[in-house]
Amino acid sequence: MSVVPMPRRLGVLGGTFDPVHIGHLAIAEEAREALGFERVLFVPAGQPWQKAGRAVGAAADRIAMVELAIADNPAFESSRLEVERPGPTYSADTFAALAAAERASGREPDLWFILSTEALRGLPTWHEPDRILGLCRLAVAPRAGLGPAGDPIDGRWLSRHLPGREDRIHLLDGPRLDISSSDIRARVAAGRSIRYLVPDAVAAYIGDHALYTSPARRIEPP
């Protein structure tokens, strides 16, 4: 059931978006509708600490693809906050900056972090997880294609792993789309179609800029 949009309620979907795909868009729209977000902010990562040592596509390409993907949804926006920040990217710092920007604009922050159940499992090991949960609430989307990975994400799991924070977390019903950026990159490298996996404009950008076609593709500097 759709919830009437709440003024100032902001959903935030972060990721490398290398590339952005329809799974990202579907999750963002599901969260927007279910929780009444006024806006959903897509935040491409700069230097994600979880992926240290791994090649990540150039920020300019990832931002351009996000902007193409969300152009037809007036509730979706992109942010360069993380790619313009030097050093490793930490979600706690991102949400602190977003909360400060909201207050500077005369609004009391109502921030929601959209993430997958897979990401939620790893949250206790992130940089300053308590600070994250103090700055925002979580909208958690199920991740299709994953086998059992310990306890199911439910009230008991939350009480065991994030005690006292259960009311900060909302579990979304869907969508369950088994799409990954790594699979899309592999398909491009193999010369296979990515139609219906990414928006047409993103597919065109990937083709026009010869992304993911060889190990020599542009990557972020160390």
C-alpha positions as semicolon CSV with decimal commas, in nm:
position;residue;x (nm);y (nm);z (nm)
1;M;0,000;0,000;0,000
2;S;0,129;0,343;-0,092
3;V;0,196;0,591;0,191
4;V;0,126;0,961;0,142
5;P;0,463;1,136;0,094
6;M;0,593;1,290;0,414
7;P;0,746;1,636;0,375
8;R;1,120;1,630;0,445
9;R;1,136;1,247;0,461
10;L;1,445;1,156;0,260
11;G;1,548;0,809;0,146
12;V;1,915;0,757;0,067
13;L;2,041;0,478;-0,158
14;G;2,418;0,450;-0,168
15;G;2,642;0,222;-0,369
16;T;2,917;0,213;-0,626
17;F;2,651;0,199;-0,903
18;D;2,906;0,038;-1,136
19;P;2,671;0,035;-1,320
20;V;2,334;0,140;-1,180
21;H;2,066;-0,112;-1,283
22;I;1,692;-0,165;-1,267
23;G;1,721;-0,345;-0,935
24;H;1,849;-0,025;-0,774
25;L;1,564;0,174;-0,928
26;A;1,298;-0,078;-0,825
27;I;1,422;-0,089;-0,464
28;A;1,427;0,291;-0,446
29;E;1,072;0,315;-0,579
30;E;0,945;0,043;-0,345
31;A;1,093;0,221;-0,046
32;R;0,961;0,558;-0,162
33;E;0,608;0,424;-0,197
34;A;0,608;0,210;0,119
35;L;0,756;0,472;0,352
36;G;0,635;0,795;0,198
37;F;0,968;0,947;0,100
38;E;0,943;1,295;-0,043
39;R;1,268;1,225;-0,230
40;V;1,515;0,944;-0,283
41;L;1,878;1,049;-0,307
42;F;2,118;0,825;-0,502
43;V;2,470;0,866;-0,360
44;P;2,748;0,707;-0,569
45;A;3,039;0,605;-0,347
46;G;3,377;0,771;-0,376
47;Q;3,635;0,529;-0,236
48;P;3,423;0,263;-0,062
49;W;3,627;0,119;0,225
50;Q;3,459;-0,224;0,188
51;K;3,604;-0,251;-0,165
52;A;3,957;-0,139;-0,093
53;G;4,197;-0,293;-0,344
54;R;3,925;-0,359;-0,602
55;A;3,887;-0,166;-0,926
56;V;3,593;0,073;-0,922
57;G;3,472;0,256;-1,232
58;A;3,555;0,624;-1,269
59;A;3,327;0,847;-1,065
60;A;3,238;1,060;-1,367
61;D;3,099;0,755;-1,548
62;R;2,910;0,623;-1,246
63;I;2,751;0,960;-1,175
64;A;2,657;1,008;-1,540
65;M;2,487;0,667;-1,551
66;V;2,292;0,738;-1,230
67;E;2,172;1,072;-1,366
68;L;2,058;0,908;-1,690
69;A;1,882;0,628;-1,500
70;I;1,679;0,857;-1,273
71;A;1,603;1,136;-1,520
72;D;1,238;1,035;-1,569
73;N;1,148;1,017;-1,197
74;P;1,095;1,359;-1,034
75;A;1,126;1,203;-0,686
76;F;1,478;1,075;-0,756
77;E;1,791;1,289;-0,723
78;S;2,165;1,225;-0,733
79;S;2,436;1,353;-0,500
80;R;2,811;1,400;-0,550
81;L;2,867;1,420;-0,175
82;E;3,076;1,105;-0,147
83;V;3,270;1,126;-0,474
84;E;3,379;1,481;-0,389
85;R;3,496;1,382;-0,039
86;P;3,866;1,286;-0,019
87;G;3,968;0,959;0,141
88;P;3,760;0,650;0,224
89;T;3,382;0,674;0,210
90;Y;3,194;0,607;0,536
91;S;2,816;0,604;0,561
92;A;2,827;0,760;0,908
93;D;3,001;1,069;0,769
94;T;2,758;1,088;0,477
95;F;2,452;1,087;0,700
96;A;2,608;1,340;0,937
97;A;2,663;1,572;0,640
98;L;2,309;1,518;0,512
99;A;2,162;1,585;0,858
100;A;2,365;1,905;0,886
101;A;2,247;2,018;0,541
102;E;1,884;1,955;0,636
103;R;1,919;2,159;0,955
104;A;2,097;2,438;0,768
105;S;1,791;2,455;0,540
106;G;1,557;2,487;0,839
107;R;1,433;2,127;0,831
108;E;1,451;1,865;1,103
109;P;1,626;1,562;0,945
110;D;1,410;1,258;0,868
111;L;1,667;1,036;0,699
112;W;1,629;0,676;0,587
113;F;1,910;0,452;0,464
114;I;1,792;0,209;0,193
115;L;1,999;-0,110;0,193
116;S;1,972;-0,483;0,133
117;T;1,941;-0,761;0,388
118;E;2,292;-0,866;0,284
119;A;2,424;-0,520;0,379
120;L;2,225;-0,524;0,704
121;R;2,398;-0,846;0,810
122;G;2,732;-0,671;0,779
123;L;2,622;-0,348;0,950
124;P;2,758;-0,439;1,297
125;T;3,109;-0,453;1,141
126;W;3,082;-0,115;0,964
127;H;3,252;0,205;1,069
128;E;3,049;0,355;1,359
129;P;2,727;0,152;1,316
130;D;2,569;0,307;1,628
131;R;2,630;0,653;1,487
132;I;2,460;0,550;1,161
133;L;2,153;0,424;1,348
134;G;2,143;0,744;1,549
135;L;2,142;0,958;1,235
136;C;1,893;0,763;1,024
137;R;1,648;0,476;1,012
138;L;1,690;0,177;0,784
139;A;1,466;0,058;0,501
140;V;1,582;-0,296;0,431
141;A;1,505;-0,465;0,098
142;P;1,517;-0,844;0,054
143;R;1,798;-0,970;-0,167
144;A;1,699;-1,237;-0,421
145;G;1,936;-1,509;-0,528
146;L;2,103;-1,554;-0,189
147;G;2,094;-1,880;-0,005
148;P;2,046;-1,896;0,372
149;A;2,320;-1,697;0,544
150;G;2,264;-1,769;0,910
151;D;1,948;-1,656;1,082
152;P;1,670;-1,499;0,874
153;I;1,633;-1,125;0,909
154;D;1,338;-1,089;1,147
155;G;1,260;-0,943;1,487
156;R;1,470;-1,203;1,667
157;W;1,772;-1,136;1,446
158;L;1,739;-0,763;1,506
159;S;1,712;-0,810;1,883
160;R;2,018;-1,033;1,886
161;H;2,245;-0,827;1,659
162;L;2,115;-0,472;1,699
163;P;1,959;-0,469;2,047
164;G;1,765;-0,157;2,134
165;R;1,757;-0,043;1,772
166;E;1,473;-0,257;1,642
167;D;1,242;0,042;1,605
168;R;1,494;0,206;1,372
169;I;1,458;-0,066;1,109
170;H;1,176;-0,133;0,861
171;L;1,180;-0,452;0,653
172;L;1,042;-0,400;0,301
173;D;0,836;-0,670;0,131
174;G;1,021;-0,650;-0,200
175;P;1,113;-0,634;-0,477
176;R;1,316;-0,953;-0,518
177;L;1,517;-0,897;-0,836
178;D;1,828;-1,110;-0,883
179;I;2,040;-0,851;-1,066
180;S;2,393;-0,745;-0,981
181;S;2,636;-0,491;-1,119
182;S;2,912;-0,752;-1,129
183;D;2,699;-0,976;-1,351
184;I;2,622;-0,684;-1,582
185;R;2,994;-0,602;-1,613
186;A;3,067;-0,967;-1,694
187;R;2,796;-0,974;-1,960
188;V;2,934;-0,661;-2,125
189;A;3,286;-0,804;-2,120
190;A;3,153;-1,122;-2,283
191;G;2,966;-0,926;-2,552
192;R;2,624;-1,026;-2,419
193;S;2,309;-0,816;-2,406
194;I;2,222;-0,614;-2,096
195;R;1,890;-0,500;-2,232
196;Y;1,615;-0,500;-1,965
197;L;1,882;-0,518;-1,693
198;V;1,970;-0,148;-1,708
199;P;1,775;0,149;-1,847
200;D;1,822;0,197;-2,220
201;A;2,008;0,526;-2,163
202;V;2,256;0,350;-1,933
203;A;2,311;0,071;-2,184
204;A;2,378;0,331;-2,451
205;Y;2,625;0,514;-2,226
206;I;2,812;0,191;-2,152
207;G;2,836;0,118;-2,525
208;D;2,931;0,471;-2,626
209;H;3,209;0,489;-2,366
210;A;3,327;0,127;-2,409
211;L;3,289;0,057;-2,037
212;Y;3,359;-0,288;-1,893
213;T;3,499;-0,421;-2,220
214;S;3,853;-0,490;-2,098
215;P;4,069;-0,489;-1,785
216;A;4,208;-0,156;-1,905
217;R;3,882;0,031;-1,832
218;R;3,914;0,359;-1,644
219;I;3,929;0,315;-1,268
220;E;3,948;0,542;-0,969
221;P;4,301;0,648;-0,872
222;P;4,436;0,507;-0,543
